[in-house]
Amino acid sequence: MRIHIVAIGRARSGPEAALFKHYADRVTQWPITLVEQDLRRRTAPDRIADAEAAVLQQSVPAGALVIALDERGRQHTSREFAQLLSGQQDEGRRDIAFLIGGADGLAEPVREGAARVLSLGQATWPHLLVRGLLAEQIYRAQQILSGHPYHRD
């Protein structure tokens, strides 16, 4: 199973990019691909979310399970998240795409079109930091499933 993190905005070198790389490089069970997208043309402020939605949706591999990250989504414990990934793998899922919006979040059509909407908590996180948080949870899921003591209850 392959994991695609499709995100608005480009992370330049810095602590957020380093955090993502630190955890993504440690995941050996599922290859992680980060797809960073920007709007290519100037967009009216009231149309940005819709334009970002189109760019995100075009970047999702065909047949991928789409999971939108949004503060209004369902929160999972780390063990539940591990079971989500494991269950998809066991069902033969080839691709999972996690969608991360820009500064204004995800447009409603993206949330409605996703198979799941996942929240990393009720707090609002910078969209560049969410990549690192998600990569850490994917790494943690791998460690939980392998019985490694990295995750402590």
C-alpha positions as CSV (number, residue, x, y, z in Angstrom):
1,M,0.0,0.0,0.0
2,R,1.2,3.5,-0.9
3,I,0.5,6.6,1.1
4,H,0.2,9.9,-0.7
5,I,0.1,13.2,1.2
6,V,-1.3,15.8,-1.1
7,A,-0.9,19.3,0.3
8,I,-1.4,22.9,-0.7
9,G,1.8,24.9,-0.4
10,R,5.4,24.2,-0.7
11,A,7.6,23.6,2.4
12,R,11.0,25.2,2.0
13,S,13.9,24.0,4.0
14,G,13.2,24.6,7.6
15,P,11.9,22.9,10.8
16,E,8.5,21.9,9.3
17,A,10.2,20.2,6.3
18,A,12.8,18.6,8.5
19,L,10.1,17.2,10.8
20,F,8.2,15.7,7.9
21,K,11.4,14.2,6.4
22,H,12.5,12.8,9.8
23,Y,9.4,10.7,10.2
24,A,8.6,9.9,6.6
25,D,12.1,8.5,6.1
26,R,11.5,6.1,9.0
27,V,8.4,4.6,7.6
28,T,9.4,1.4,5.8
29,Q,6.0,-0.4,5.7
30,W,4.3,2.0,3.3
31,P,6.1,4.3,0.9
32,I,5.1,7.9,1.5
33,T,4.9,10.4,-1.4
34,L,4.5,14.1,-0.6
35,V,2.7,16.0,-3.4
36,E,2.9,19.7,-2.9
37,Q,0.6,21.9,-5.0
38,D,0.3,25.6,-5.5
39,L,-2.3,27.7,-7.4
40,R,-0.6,28.6,-10.7
41,R,-2.5,31.8,-11.3
42,R,-3.8,34.7,-9.3
43,T,-7.1,33.8,-7.8
44,A,-9.8,36.0,-6.2
45,P,-9.8,35.6,-2.4
46,D,-13.3,34.2,-2.4
47,R,-12.4,31.6,-5.0
48,I,-9.1,30.3,-3.4
49,A,-10.7,27.4,-1.5
50,D,-12.5,26.1,-4.6
51,A,-9.3,26.5,-6.8
52,E,-7.3,24.6,-4.2
53,A,-9.9,21.9,-4.0
54,A,-9.6,21.3,-7.8
55,V,-5.8,21.1,-7.6
56,L,-6.0,18.7,-4.7
57,Q,-8.5,16.4,-6.3
58,Q,-6.6,16.3,-9.6
59,S,-3.5,15.0,-7.6
60,V,-5.2,12.0,-6.1
61,P,-4.2,8.7,-7.7
62,A,-7.1,6.8,-9.4
63,G,-8.8,4.5,-7.0
64,A,-7.1,5.9,-3.8
65,L,-9.0,6.0,-0.6
66,V,-9.3,9.8,0.1
67,I,-8.9,11.0,3.7
68,A,-9.3,14.7,4.2
69,L,-7.6,16.3,7.2
70,D,-9.9,18.8,8.8
71,E,-10.4,20.0,12.4
72,R,-14.1,19.1,12.1
73,G,-13.3,15.5,11.3
74,R,-13.2,12.4,13.5
75,Q,-10.4,12.1,16.0
76,H,-8.7,8.8,16.3
77,T,-6.4,7.4,18.9
78,S,-3.0,6.3,17.6
79,R,-4.1,2.7,17.9
80,E,-7.3,3.4,16.0
81,F,-5.3,5.1,13.3
82,A,-3.0,2.1,13.1
83,Q,-6.0,-0.1,12.7
84,L,-7.4,2.1,9.9
85,L,-4.2,1.8,7.9
86,S,-3.8,-2.0,8.7
87,G,-7.4,-2.6,7.7
88,Q,-7.0,-0.8,4.4
89,Q,-3.8,-2.8,3.7
90,D,-5.6,-6.1,4.6
91,E,-8.4,-5.2,2.2
92,G,-5.8,-4.9,-0.6
93,R,-6.0,-1.1,-0.9
94,R,-3.3,0.1,-3.2
95,D,-3.3,3.8,-2.4
96,I,-4.4,6.1,0.4
97,A,-4.4,9.9,-0.2
98,F,-4.4,12.3,2.7
99,L,-5.5,15.8,1.7
100,I,-4.2,18.9,3.5
101,G,-5.6,22.2,2.6
102,G,-4.0,25.6,2.6
103,A,-4.3,28.4,5.1
104,D,-8.0,28.5,4.7
105,G,-8.5,24.8,5.1
106,L,-10.4,22.5,2.8
107,A,-13.5,23.4,0.7
108,E,-16.7,21.7,1.5
109,P,-16.7,19.6,-1.7
110,V,-13.3,18.1,-0.7
111,R,-14.6,17.1,2.7
112,E,-17.9,15.7,1.2
113,G,-16.0,13.7,-1.5
114,A,-13.6,12.1,1.0
115,A,-14.2,8.6,2.2
116,R,-13.2,9.9,5.7
117,V,-12.5,13.2,7.4
118,L,-9.8,12.9,10.0
119,S,-8.9,15.5,12.7
120,L,-5.6,15.8,14.4
121,G,-7.4,17.6,17.2
122,Q,-9.6,20.5,17.8
123,A,-6.8,23.0,17.6
124,T,-5.9,24.7,14.3
125,W,-2.5,23.6,13.1
126,P,-0.4,25.4,10.5
127,H,-0.8,23.5,7.2
128,L,3.0,23.0,6.9
129,L,3.2,21.5,10.4
130,V,0.3,19.1,9.7
131,R,2.5,17.2,7.3
132,G,5.0,16.4,10.0
133,L,2.3,15.5,12.5
134,L,0.7,13.1,10.0
135,A,4.1,11.5,9.1
136,E,4.7,10.9,12.8
137,Q,1.3,9.2,13.2
138,I,2.0,7.0,10.2
139,Y,5.4,6.1,11.7
140,R,3.7,5.5,15.0
141,A,1.1,3.2,13.3
142,Q,3.9,1.2,11.8
143,Q,5.5,0.8,15.2
144,I,2.2,-0.1,16.9
145,L,1.5,-2.8,14.3
146,S,5.0,-4.3,14.6
147,G,4.8,-4.4,18.4
148,H,7.7,-2.0,18.8
149,P,7.7,-0.1,22.2
150,Y,7.9,3.3,20.5
151,H,4.2,3.8,21.3
152,R,3.4,3.6,25.0
153,D,-0.2,3.7,26.2
